[in-house]
Structure formats: C-alpha cells, structure tokens
Amino acid sequence: MYRITCVVGTRPEAIKMAPLILTLKKDKRFAVTVLATGQHTEMLHQALSHFGIAADVDLNIMRDRQTLDHITSAVLTGVGGFLDESPQDMLLVHGDTSTTLAAALAGFYRHIPVGHVEAGLRSHDMSLPFPEEANRVLTDQLATLFFAPTRGDAENLKREGLSRTGKKLSHTSRIHVTGNTVIDALFWTLKNLKNRPEPEALQDIPEDAPLILMTAHRRESWGEPLHRICGAVADLLRERPEIHILIPLHKNPTVREAIRRDLGAFAEGTPPQVIFTEPLNYPDFVSVMDRSLFILSDSGGIQEEASALKKPVLILRTLSERPDAVTQGTGVLVGTDPERILSEARRLLDNAAYRQSFASRESAPFGDGTASVKIRDIIAQYLEAGA
C-alpha cells in the first residue's frame, strides 16, 4: 500500500480536502493519514466531522492572536517531526495557507513528493491576497504534482516553467487540470442536505425577506478597507430596511471586533437587520448560501461555490486569483470602494433580470464534482510507475 498523508490546517482546507480524503480511503491501494495542524482548531474539526473524517494526527498549533511566524514555524517543525517518524510515499497539501507552504517545505526537505491540490491560481500581485498569493506561488515551486482547477490555472504553471520535469517524470505528467474539489464537497453536501432542518440562524428571517450573506476576513482588508466595506453595508441597511444580512463572524478577534463595532447597531432591532453568528458548520453554510439573494465576500472558495450554486457574489477584493469566477461564473469585483459596493448591491436588489442572468449561465468553470476521482487516478499512476 502507498502511504499518503493529507495535511489540513483551516476550515476551507478541510472542506476542500475532505472529498479527496474519502476517495483515497475507499481505495485499497492507499494507506491514508489525515494530519491536522490546527491552524484553526474548532472550525477545522467541525468541517472534517461533517464528512465523517477524524484527524489521525493533530499538531494543535493554534494560539490566541497567532502570528504568521508562529504558524509557519510550528507547522514546519510539527509536520517534519511526523514525517521523520512515519515516512510517506506522498504528501498532499491544499491551496494557499501557511499550513500549505510549511507542510510542503517539510516534505521537500525530506525528498517526499508533494501533490498540490488547487495549484496554479494567481492574482499576479504578491500582496493580494496576503500572504496567500506568496504561499501558493512558493508551494508550487516545491511541489511534484500539480492539480489545477482550470485550464487558466494550468497555463499559469506552464508560464512559470513548472512543466519542466526531472528524470523521473515525463514532460506532460506534472500539471493536470482536474476541476476544484470544493465542487465535489458542495455536491456531496447538497445531496446530504435533504430532510435537514433549516439552520437556526435563518429561522427568525421571514421567508420572503431579501437575505444577503456577508463574509470578510482577508488580512489585506484589516483596518480602513474593512471599515469601508462595513460603511457601505450600513448605508445599504439604512436605505433598505426590508433586507437582512447574515454575517458568520471569523474567529480572528481583529475581524470580529471591527465588524461588530461598525454594524452592531443593526443587530439590536426586532427583528434584527444584521444577524451575527459564530462560524457556521458547512451544511448550514451551504443552506445559507442557497437561501441568499446574493453574497458579499472576500473569500476565494465562496467564489467557486457561488458559481456552482449560480448565486451572484460581490467580491470584496481588487484582484482575484480566480478570474473564471468573473469571466464565466457569478462574481463581480467590487473591491472595498463603498460606492461600487452600493451600486452593485442596489442593482442586484432592484433588477430581477440582472440577478437571473447569473443563474442562467451554463458554464461550470470550477469542475463537475469529479475532481477527487481524477486526482486519485493521477496519484495512483504516478506511484505505480515507480516515480
């Protein structure tokens, strides 16, 4: 059996790696270890449990107001120690977190092949998103196999010279377009949502009331940019008293405190216009996305999920490493400019034909829900070839 370790550190990583973990575990060719770094703790394990997955190893590195230095060094040391005790045939990492980069570096130091799930995404600006763009670019320099969600992502890797291979790989076997595993996770969840009760967070919102989902947490938005976002939302709430905005608050206290300070007054009415919640479990979050008229978010994963759900998402960033969400999907880049946010939100609220134009798009830019099977087959082919 081939020994494969799947490393996850945050809630989004757990969600996106879960369908791949399940697919690998069903295959008798693989002995799978799930290693949780604990970059996020409660949210990480909550996401894994939705898919019936428990971590085999938990580094539990999370600290209050943790720094990037702490996360990176603790993951590098912890994953390295695990690999020294339990050598692996392949290490799988996901996306662009500090866990991703540090775990990939630990594998690279030990000459263990690294498979990068969700490789090749680029904003082409190392500061946006920060530090995720740098994490992803550096991880791609360390990886052996690249699982790119889209053809555009694969082209990014080729332009950077990453299709060049060593003596153990053929010229075409490093970069593979697979779709994104988040679509696998979304479809799995939608299938299993049947007969599930409505999330508690939605129960006090009238069925016919316009609902907007908002998430914001990016480091580059901390401070004045987040204040501008909240200011635009406050203006929208004042002029549209009929709407409700549900905001699952990120665990980071810098983000929580800023959003509560700027929008807390709207959570005090009866019924409240703003509903603050703790981070929702994934099935409840999917239910809220599906119930929403549109979404305000700086999340990368939500851009992908919204495309599959055919929900408009106003992207609270000036650049996106997922351009397909804008060109083929359901995303509109609005940045943190209050006027831009307000004008697009008003248009979505007032123009039913405009909203419907998002739902009527037939493209599926991030895959069809079979990414995990494709990745499993590529890994098997690589390992069976004795690479």
LINQUIQUI-V717240 format. One record per helix or strand of 3 or more residues. SS is the DSSP state (H for helix, E for strand). FROM is the first residue (numbers start at 1). LEN is the number of residues. Records with the same first field share a line. If there is no record, write none. Layout:
SS=FROM-LEN  FROM-LEN
This chain:
E=2-7  30-7  90-5  114-6  145-4  175-3  211-5  244-5  274-4  294-4  313-3  331-3
H=11-15  42-9  68-18  98-12  132-11  151-9  181-12  200-3  219-3  224-16  253-15  282-10  300-10  323-5  338-13  352-8  371-14
